[in-house]
Each structure stands twice: as structure tokens, then as C-alpha cells.
Amino acid sequence: MEPSGSTKISPSSNHTQNSTGGGGCPWEVTDKARLCRFLCYGSEGDAYTAREEGQVSMEGAGALLSLLQDGRGAEVVEEIKRFSQDGHAVRPGPTFFALALCSQHSELKTRQAAFKAVKEVCRDPAHLFSFIQNKKELKEGMKCGIWGRALRKAVSDWYNEQDAMSLAAAVTKCKQREGWTHQDLLRLSHTKPANEAIALISKYVTKGWKEVQAAYSDKENSEEVVKVLLYLEVVEKVKHSCDETEVINLIEEHKLEREQLLTEHLKSKQVWRSLLKEMPLQSVLRILGKMTSNKVLEPGSSEVQAVCDRIQSETELKKAQLHPFSILLTSENYKRGQGFQGKTKWEPDSSILKAMDSAFYKSFMNVEPLGKRFVVAVDVSTSLSSIVPGTSISTAVAAAAIAMIFARTEADTDVLAYSEGAVVPCSFSADMTLSQATVELVKIPSGSTDCTLPIAWATENGKAVDVFIILTNNPLWMFTASPVETLKKHRQKSGANSKLVMCGLTSIGHGIADTEDRGLLSVCGFDLGALSVIRNLAQDLI
């Protein structure tokens, strides 16, 4: 289903008005477009910098403030909801900041919409704590506190509308963040539990396990309350257990997670082996190096076999919704045999590397096609042997992987290699491996670069293109003509609503000069978030 408020453009309806354009010229960078960029990656500018978290502040939220001043608060809240769902927000921080700002706006309608959206936007305790902390920081310097009736109701509803067992797991896994605890929130919101099971969890959080035992041991309890009691009893039991066998049994029987264990427990290899069985696949991939380093995963062991089976399982890959680029980054980091921070080193296990390779190709099924016409053009004028900053992946492999992702998932994709005035179409077949794709790209002789060549090629060859993705290793963009003008020419001749993404694979923070054309974006460096930014641009979300 298409997210509400976005406009799906099919090849037959190329002149559809852009959803964030708000009337007038479809390519004008409006306040709404700037807000959408801010909600997506935390900046109103037209450049996305990979792996740059950055502090969200009022200075960077000019469009958000101006929309609120114009009385468009309800519209802003709708955008916040849209970006917080379906993985559109590359960084979650800006959505909580924006929601907190709306919840403190002078206009009643905006405040009401913001508080009503809390349970949709803050899907887990960490999100809720972040929202509350943003409210606190925004109120600093003002005389009034944050705990008015509306916030108390929003927080109470957040707890009361949860499934009891999910809430019990949530409060025992994520107990505190950003200086806030569940105890603080339940006390300050004066939450009146909606049912007996929520009342039990509330008592456990605010008064502790002993009081819960005293209050519930002689009572006639409902089935749900009994389930929650048993679960909390297990959580308490594991907290006080020094018996490795008991801890392992409790983990396996009740699917406990590492956040519910003591640091002491995590010194045991057997405990880690039990955790790995049910741990979400994404988390397993994140700690493969550590697990190989401390011999939890030993070559040839049944544990390694089990992990390999999970990594390659189509069911598991689908459930975790793992993206091929994410698997590639993890695989290359694991192959490196050393963490980026700290002194952790390991000898990469060949069977794990093989499983990751297999998972990379299988995970293409998780990329949902957008049905747009793409051109992915790789600049081969400079050496593609350098490394993408913050990763262990070479720019040649990164460019080949990006081209493969589009070529395999979008039916209408042209992959080009260009340099020295020449544009060479590359043939990317569906059964091609990543190394074959890399060879296909780098076989063209290098020379000087001109990043507008791929657009000119499409225009001259009568190819209508929705999104141009230009990948270069060159720290400086080279153009014989203005990219904006070249893109405009293509739009006029083809009748397509063409957009251009300039990706500087080794760039760490400068793109093309700020343009007033909403169809142009720069990506500095590259990560999984960059692919989300490109998808959002292709769907007219930013």
C-alpha cells in the first residue's frame, strides 16, 4: 500500500504533481519539501551525509517552524507519522524532535494532533523516552514544566493500549534511556491502569517484585495476569541466578534476550550460544566478529552450522527484511577480521563468509520494486580501488552492488560506465555475481570525468528516465554543462519528472552547490540510509 499523502507516478502519468511540491512549480524547494528532508535525514539541505548522526536543533528546523507559524501544524504531524512508519526516516531522532515541538505549539489543534500521534510514532520505550527528553530540552528556559494533562494522558494511553505480555517484555528489556525510566513516566503521568495485567506491570515497575509477590500470591488471578506473573518471575529468577545451566534453561524456555541478563552471565560462552538461537538475525550479524573472537563460534562447530543455516534461510531473511547492501557491509566488515573501534580481532570463518555470500543474493527478494525508470551511471575516470569511508568495502564493489540492486529489482534500469566523453552501457544479467559485475564496470579505460554525460546520453538516445543515480569516486564534481540545466533539458525532451542523485562514494560532506531544484540530491559517502534516501526521492516523499 502506498503511504498516505504520497503520489505514485507510473510511467504513463509522468506529469503527476509532486506530493511535497505543494502546487506552483513542481521543482520548487518549498517549506514542505524541506520539512520532509529534515524528517528523513535530519537536514533541510539537499545533501545526505552517510553515517553522520548530528544533533537535531532549532537552527536546522527552519521550515518546520515556519509551517507551524503558518497554521499548518496538523499537516506537519501527518508527515511525522508518515516518515516514522515504513522505514522512510533514515534517522529516527528528527521525528521525535518534530513531534515534541508540535506538542508544545501554541495552536491547540496542532498540540492535540501531536499527542494523538504519540503511540503511532513512539513504537517502543526508547522512542517514548526520546520524545519526553526532547520535550524537556525544548521547555528548558521556559518557566512551565512539561507534565500537563495532555502529556499525562498520552503517556497513560501508551502504556494502557499495549498488549500486556509485549509490555512486560518491553519494560524489562528497555528499562531506561536518556535519563528517564518507566518508573518516572508512570509516576509523572499518574497512569491509572486500564486492566489487571497492566496494573500488575505498573506495580512491578514502581514498587518492585517483592510487593507484587505479596499482593498477588493469595489472589484469584485471571489467565492473563498468571501469564504476566510467570514471565516476571522468570525475569527476576535469571537476575539472581549464578547457575549457568539454570540461566541457559530460562533463556531457551522463555526466549529471554541479552538485555534481561546480567553482565556476569554474558561472560559465559554457553549463555551466548543459547542467546544466538532466538536472537533476531540482524543482531546476530552485528556480533559475528565478537562471537568468532571469543570462540563462541568455533570453526566446524554445530553452533557455526546453525548460524550459517539461519543466515542463508529465506524464511529468516524475509522475516528480518535484511537488505542486500546491509549484508554486503556486514560481510566485508567480518572479512576484515577486526572491529573499527576497540581491539577486537578474529579469524574470519570461511563457512560464515560463504553463508553471507549466499544470503546477499537471496536477500534481493526483500527489495520492493518501485516501478520507476532508472539509470545508474558509474564514473570510471578515477581509480575505484579506494574504500567507502566508515566501511570495509571498496568503491568498485560498492558501485557494482548499488548497480546490481537496481538492475535486479527494477525492470527498467540501464547501467552505464562513463569517462573521457564516452558512455558505455554495461550488461548486468540476473545471474551475474558481484565480482563479475565489478569486472564489467572497471573494464573501461579511465580518463577525465563529466558527471552530466549519462543525462546527455539518455536525452540523445530518446530514453525517458525517472531517476539518474551518478556514482563517482572523484572528490570534485566535473561538469561541462550545469547539471540542473542538463536535467531540465532531459525533462523537456522526454516529458519525464526526472530526478538526479549525485553520489560521491568517498566524499565526506560536500555535494553539488545548493540548488533550488527539488529533483537534485547529493549523497556524501554511502550506507544503507543512502538507499532509503534514493527510494524516498524516487517516490516523491522528499
N, C-alpha and C positions, 0 to 999 in steps of 0.2 A: 504494500500500500504506500502511496506517495505521501510524505509528511504534509500536514495541513499547511496551506499558505504557499506551497512551492508550485512552480509551474513546470509541468513535464513538457519538454519540447521534443516532438517526434520529427524525423526527417521531413515529413510533409507539412509541418507547421513551423517553419523556420523563423517566421516573423513574430512569434509569440512575445509579448511584452515581458521583460524580466521581472521576476517576482519581487526583487528588492529594489527595483528601479523607481517605483512609486510614480509612474506617469512621466510625461516630458520625454527627454532624450533617454533611450534605454541604456546608454552607456555612461550617463552622468553618475558621479560618485556622490550619492545622496547620504544624508544622515542615517537613513535606514540601512544602506549598504555598509557604512562604517560600523554601525552597531553589530551587524551580522559578522563582520570580520572580527570585531572585538570578542563576541561570544564564541567564535570558532577558535581563535588562537591568541586572544589577549592583546591584540594591537589593532588600531583603526587604519594603519597604513597598508600599502599594497605589497608588503614583503613578509613572508613567513620564514623565521629562522629556526631550523631544526634544533631540538633538544634545549631550547632556551626557555626556561620557565618564566623568569621575570616576575617582579612584584606588580600586582594589579593595583592601580591607584586612580584617584580622581583625575589626575593630569592626563591619563591615557583614555579617559572615558567621556570626551567632549561631546560626541554625537549622542551618547546615552543621556547625558544631562540636558542637551538641547531638545531631544524628543520629549523628555519628561516636562520641560518648560512649555512645550507646545501643546500640552494636554494629551499626548499620545502614549500615556503610561500603560494602558490596557494592551495596546499593540506591542509594546516592549516586552510585557510579561508573556504574551503569546510566543514571541521569538525566543525568549529564555527557555520556555517549555519545549519548543521545537528543537533547540540546539542541545538540550540536556538529554534528549531521547535519541535512539537510533544511532548513537555514536557520532553525531555531527560535530560535537565540540571536541577539538583535539586536546584542549587543556580544560579541565573542569573548573578551575579557580574563577575565571571571569563570570561564569553563570551564577555562582553563589554570591559573588560581589554585586552583580547587577540586580539579583533578586533582593538582596539586603537593602540596596539603595532604593529600589521601588517600594519596599515595605516601609520605608521611612519618609516617603514623599508626602508633600503637603496635601495632595489631592486624595480624597477618601476612596474613590473608585480604583485608583492605582494601588493603594495600600491593600484594599480588600482582595483585588486580583492576585497580588503578590502572596499574601498569606494563604490564600486558597491553593496556590500553586506549590506550596512548600512540600507537600507529601509526594507530588509528582517529580519535582526537581531533586529533592534530597531523598535518594532511594536507600541509603544505608546510614548508620550512625555517623561515620566520618563526614559525610556530606552535611548532615544536620549540625554537627559541631562546627564545621567550617562556616556555614550560614550564620550561626549565632555569633561566632567570633568576628565575622565581617560586620555584623550589626553593632557589636560592641565598639569596634575600631571606628566605625563611621559616626558613632554617637560621642566619642571622646571629644572633649572641648565643649559639648553641649551640656546643659545642666540636667536634663531629664535622663532617666535610665531607659533601658530597652524593654523591660518586662511589663508592658501594658497588657490590657485584656486580650487584644488581638493576637499577640505573640503567645500568650499563655494558652489560648485556645488552639492555635496552630500546632504547638508542641504537644499539647494533650492529645489532639487528633492523630498526630504522627504515631504516638505510642498505642493509642486505643484502636486504631484501624489496622493494626498488624495482626497477622496470624500468630497465635501465642507461641508455638514451637519455633517459628522463624525469629520472633522477638527474643526468645530465651537464648537462641544461638547467637544472635546479633549482639546482645548486651554482654555476653560472656567472651565474645571474640574481640570486639572493639570497645574497650571499657572507657577509654579517654582519648581525646585529641585536642590539640591547640588550647590546652589549659582547661577544658571542660570535661565533666564526667556525666554519666546518666543520672547519678545522684543529684548533681547540681540542677540538671534540666527538669527532673521530676519534682524537685522541691520548689524551684522558682516558678514553674508553670502551674503549681497547685493541681497537678493532674488527678482527677477522680477516675479511677479505673472503670472501664466500660463493662468488664465482666470479671468473673472469679479468677480466671487464669492470668489476666493482665494484672489483677490485684496482687496475685502471688509473686509475679516477676517484679512488680513495683516494690513490694515488701522486701524481696531478696536484695534488690539494688540499694534501697535506702537503709534497711535495718540489718541486713546480713543473714547468713544461713541459719544461725542458732535460733534466731527469732522466728524464722519460717518453720523450722522443725517444731518449735514449741507451739506455734499457732495451728499447724496443720496435722500434727500426729494423731490427735484423737477425733478429728472431724470426719464427717461423711463427705468424701470428695468426689466431684464429677470425674468422668473418664479423662477429660482434657487436663484437669488440674493434676490428676495422678500422673499423666504423661510428662507434664512440665516438672513436677516434683522429682520424678525419677531421673530426668535429664539433669536437673540442677544438682541432684545428689551425686551423679557421676562426675560432673564438673568439679564439685567440691572434693570428692574422693581422690581424683587424679592430682589435685593441688597439694594434697597432704600425703601422697604416696611416694615412698623411696624404693619401692619394689618394682624393678624393671619389668618383670613378667606381668604384674598386675596392670602397670601403665600401658603396656602393649595390648593386653586383652581389652582394656577400656577403650583404647583408640580404635581398635578394629571392630568392636561390638557396637560402639555408639558413634562411629565416624567423627571422632574428635579431631580438631585441627591444631596446628602448632601454636596458634595464639592462645590456646586454652591450657598449654603446658607450661611447666617451669623451665627456666634456663638450664637448670641441672639435668632435666630429662633430655634436653637436646644435645647432651654430650654423648648420648648412647647411640651407637650405630644401628642397633636393633629397633630403637624407637623411630629413627629416621626411616628405616626400611618399612615400618608399619605405616608411617605417615604418607610415604610415597604412593602406596596402593590406592588411596582415595583422593589424594591431593589433585586439585584442578590441573589439567595438563599445562596451562600457561605458567603456573607456579613451578611445576616440575622442570620445565625448560629453563626457567630463570636460575635454578640452583644446580643444574647439571655439573658445572665446573666444581662447585663446592663439594658436591656429593662424590665426585670422582677423586677429588683431592684428599678427602678424609676417609677414603676407602669404604664408604657406604655402598658405592657401586664398584665392585671389583671385576676385572676382566673375566669373562666366561661364567660369571655367577648367574644364578636364576633371577636375581634382582635386576641385573642388566638386561636379561632377556625380557623380563616383564615390562621394564621401562621402554625397551625397543618396540615391543608389541603395541604398547599404548601410543607411542609417538607415531607409529605407522597406521594405526587403526582409523579407518574412515569415519566410524561412528564417533570416536573420541575427537577427531579433528573437527568434525561438524559441530559437535556439542560445544567445543571450546571456541568455535568460529575463528580459528587461527588463520592469519593472512600469510600467503607465501613469503612476502618480504620480511615479516616478523620472524618466520622460521629461518630464513636465509641469514638474517643478522645474528640470531642465536647460534646457528650452526658455525658461522665464521668466527664468532667470539669463542666458542667451545674449541674449535680447531686451533686457535691461538695458544691455548694451554695456560693462559694467565689472565687474572682479573684486571680491570682498568684501575681499580683502587685497591689498596691493601697488597699483601704479599702472597695471596693465594695462587698456587701453581698446580698444574695437574698434567698428566699424560693422557691426551685425548684417546678415548676408547674407539677403536675402528668400527665396532658394530653399532655404536651410538651414532657415529658420523654417517654410516650407511642408512640407518633408520631416518635420520634427519633429511638426508638427500631424498629418500622415498617420500617423506612427508611433504617436502617442498612441492613436488609435482602433484601430489594428491590434494593439497590444500587449495589449488586453483578453483575447486568446486565451491569454496567459500566466498569467492569474489562475485558479487552480484553484478551482472552486466547493466550498463546504463543506457545502452542502445543509442549511443552518440557516434559521430564520425571523428576518429582521432588520427592525428599524425604525431608520431613520436620520432623526433629527429635528434641524432647523436652527433655532436661536434667531435670529429676525429683529428682536428688540426693540431691538438696538443697531445702529449703522452697521456694515455688513460691508465697509467700504472700507479698513480698516487692513490692515497687512501681517503675515503669519505670521513671527515672529522667526527671523532667520537664513536667510530665503529672499527671493525677489523676487515672491512670489505673494500676491495679496490674499486676505483671509479669505473673501470671497464666492466667488472662483474655487476656493479650496481646499475649501470646504464643498460646492460643486457637483460637484467632481471626486470627492470621497470618496463622495457620494451616488450618483454615476454608476457608480463602480466596483462598489458593492454591487448597484445596480439592474440593471446589465448582466450581472453574473456569478452572482448568486443569484436563483433563480426566485421565491422568496417574500420580497420586500423591499417595505416601504412607506416612501416618502419623505414626511416631514411638514415643514411650516414652522409655527412656533408663536410667539405673543406675545400679551400682554394677554388672557389667558384663552381665546384661540382657537387651535385646532389645525386647520391646513388641509392635507389630503392633496395632494401635488403629482404631476402625471402626468409620469413620465420615460419617454419612448419609446426604443426601442432605436436609432433612427436620429437621435436628438437630438444636436446639437453641444454642446460645453462652454459656449459663450456662450448658447445657448438654455436650457440647464439652469440657468445662473446667473440669467438673467432670470426663469425660472419660480420660483426661490426668493425673489428680492428684491421680487416684486410685491405682497407682503402688507404692509399698514401696520404700522409699528412701535409699540411700547408698552412696558409693563413686562414682565419675564420671570419665568417659573416653570418650572424645569427638570424638574418632575415631571409636567407636563401630558401629554407624549407617552405616559407609562406609564399614566396615568389614562385617556387616550383609548383605548389598546389594551384595557384591562380592561373599560371600558364598552361597547366595540364587540365584545366576545367574541373578540378576536384573540389567539391564543396566540403569544408571541414568545420566541425563544431569546436574542437579543442586542439590547439597546437601545443605539444609539450617539447620544449627545446632543452636538451641536456648538454651542458658543456663543463669542461674541466678548467676552462680559461678564467683566471681571476677577473679579467676585464671583458665586458661585453663588446664585441666588434660589430658595427653595422655600417653598410654602405648607404642605407636609407633608414629613415626613422621607423622603428618597429610599429609605432602607433599608425603611421601613415600606410605602411605596407599591409597591416592588418585591415585598416579601413578599406583599402583597395580590394582586398580579398572579399570582404563583406559585401561591397557594392557589386562586384562582378558575380559572386556565387549566390548572393541572396541569403547566405547563412549568417546566423548570430555567432560569429566566430570569436573564440577567446584564445588568449595566449598565456602560457605559463613558462617562464624562463627559470630553469633550474641550474644554479651554479653548484655543482656537486662538491667542490672544495671551498666554496665561498663561506665566510663566517660572519656575514652581516651586511653586505651591500648588494643591492639589486639594480635594476634599471631605475632611472630617475623617476621620482614620484609622478605618476601620470593622472590625468583627470578622466581616464577611460576605465570603467569598471571591469572591462573584459581582460585587463592585464594584471598578472600577479607575478611576483618574484619568489623563488624558493631558494634560501641560502643553506647549503649543506643538504642532507637528505635523511629522512627517517620515515617511520610508518605514518606519523602525523602528516607528512607532506602528501602522501597518497590520499588521505582523508580530505585535505585542503583542496586537492585537484578534483576529487569527486564532488565536493560541495560547490566548487566553481562550475563544474560541468552541469550540475543540476539547478543552477541559478539560486543556490542557497546563500551565497556570499557575493 
